[in-house]
Amino acid sequence: MSASYRDLRYLRLPVQELEAAADYGSNVLGLMLEDRTEDTLYFRSDARNYALCFTDGGTSSVGLTVADRSDIDRVFDQLTAEGFSPVWLTDDEAKSRQVKSGITVAAPNGVMVDVIWRPLTSGWPFHGPRPTGIVGLQAIQLACKDVEANEVFWTKGIGGTVSDWVGQSAFINIDGAHHRIAIYASDKDGVLGVTFGVEDTDHIMRNWYFMQGRQLPVVHGPGLQPTSGSRFVTTSGVGDILYSYATPMAPPESTGPRQFPDAALSHCSWGSPSTLAEFNGGSDR
C-alpha cells in the first residue's frame, strides 16, 4: 500500500541575505511574512502557516505532507528498499519546519525531500501586500543532471507517478494534480524554481505588468504550458531560482503519460522565448 500524500507543503531555500529576501518575498512576490527567527523567514501563500521558507544557510528542501503517521513508515521502508537513505527529523529540525514529525532524504540531485506529518496551519486568511491573485503553492521545479535517477527516486522511492514527459524531463503527480514536482534535464543540480498558483489569466497579466514596471527579468512567458494546460509567467530572483505565477492545471490524462518532443514549444505553446536551456529543447543530456 502506497503512502497517501495530502499536498506539496513547502520549499525551504538558503539565501545569502535574509533582509533582502524578506523584502523580495513581501514586496516582489506578494507573499505574507507569517513568522521569522534569527535565521529563518516563513512566508504564507494560503491557509498553511508557510509555503516558502528562506534560511540563512543550510540545504534546500521540499516538503510533502502525508495523511497519516503510518504513511511516514511506509515511505521510509519504500525509500530504503530502493536504495535511498532516509533519516528521521530531529526534534529541532521538526520544530524549525513547524511539523509534528517526519523523515528527510536526499534526492539524487542533492535536494532534500521531507516527508512530514501534521504541519502547522494558520487560522487566519491570507492577505498578500499586493493583488497577485495567489491561491497557494502549486509546484516546484528541479534541475537534474541525471533525470533518470531522479525519476526513479520520485516514482519508486517517493511513490509519485509520471503525468507527462518532455524529452527526458518528467512531470510528477503526487496528489492528483497534473504535477507538483517537475524534473528538468539540466547541466546543474538543485532547485530550479517554484510556482505559485493564481486565480486566472488576468492575474498572470497583472504580474507580468508588475515585473515590467519593476524592471524584473521576465525569463519565460507569458505563456501556456502544453503538458498541464497552465498559463504562466516567470521571473528570476533571490536564492538564484525562478519564481512563477500560474493558473490552475488540468488533471493528468486518464490514458496515461504522454511523450512531448524535446523542443521549446513543448514548454510553451504560445512560443514565448526563454534564455534558459531547460526550456529551449535539445536537452537530452
Secondary structure as UniProt FT lines:
FT   STRAND          5..15
FT   HELIX           18..23
FT   HELIX           24..28
FT   STRAND          32..36
FT   STRAND          40..44
FT   STRAND          52..56
FT   STRAND          61..66
FT   HELIX           69..81
FT   TURN            82..83
FT   STRAND          87..88
FT   HELIX           91..97
FT   STRAND          101..106
FT   TURN            108..109
FT   STRAND          112..117
FT   STRAND          134..144
FT   HELIX           147..152
FT   HELIX           153..157
FT   STRAND          161..166
FT   TURN            167..168
FT   STRAND          169..173
FT   STRAND          181..185
FT   STRAND          190..198
FT   HELIX           201..213
FT   TURN            214..215
FT   STRAND          218..224
FT   TURN            226..228
FT   STRAND          231..237
FT   TURN            238..240
FT   STRAND          241..246
FT   TURN            254..255
FT   STRAND          258..260
FT   HELIX           264..266
FT   TURN            269..270
FT   HELIX           277..279
//
